[in-house]
Amino acid sequence: MNIIDHLHSNYLFAVIRGTSETDAIEISKAAIMGGIKNIEITFTTPNAQVAISGLRSLIKDRDVFVGAGTVMTVENAKLAINSGAEFIISPHFSLKIAEFCQEHKVPYFPGCATITEICNALDHGIEVVKLFPGGILGPDFIRDVRGPLPDVRLMPSGGVSLENMQLWYQSGAWGIAIGSSLTENIKLGGYESVYRVAKTFVEKYRELLN
C-alpha cells in the first residue's frame, strides 16, 4: 500500500497541539499507546519540527505515521518534511504548498469548506481533502458533496467527537481528525487521560467496522 492507503486504513488522526515540543511528543505517545496511528503535530506547537523529528526517532511501529498540521507556508512545509513529516495538512488550500509537496512526493491534505474549493483542490492533484471546519459543515455535507463527486475523499477536522463519530463514518468520511476531544481532560488527568480517550475512539471505530 502507498502512504495514503495506510493512512486510510488507520482512519483516525490525532491532532496534536502541544504547549512545547516535549508536550507534543508526550501527547503523541499517549495517543499512539491508545491505538491511534496517524499523528498530526500542528505548527501551532512551538518548535513543531523538533517534535516531529523527536517523535519519528522514537517510533518503532511501522504502521504509525507522523505528519504536520496547520502548515500555512512553503517554509513550514519544508521544515516539516526535512524533519521527517510523512504528510502535510493545512486549514486552507495553498497551490504553492501543493506543488512543493507534490515535488517531494509527500501527501498534502488542504482544508476546504465549499464544493468550489474542493473541486479546485482536486483539479490541482489533491487526493484527500480536509473538511474544515467540520463542526460547522457537519456529516450531511459529505453526503451532499458525494452526490456529484462520488469518489471524493473527505476527512473532517474540527467538531469530531465520540458522540458524532458514527455519523461521520456513515456519511462516508475517508478518515477523521480528532483534536480537542483528545486532550480535554489533560489538565486534571495528565497524559494518561489522552491514552484513555484515544483508546475509546479506537474501540468505537472497531465497533463501526463490525
Secondary structure, 3 states (H helix, E strand, C coil): CCHHHHHHHHCEEEEECCCCHHHHHHHHHHHHHCCCCEEEEECCCCCHHHHHHHHHHHCCCCCCEEEEECCCCHHHHHHHHHCCCCCEECCCCCHHHHHHHHHCCCCEECEECCHHHHHHHHHCCCCCEEECCHHHHCHHHHHHHCCCCCCCCEEEECCCCCCCHHHHHHHCCCCEEECHHHHCCHHHHHHHHHHHHHHHHHHHHHHHHC
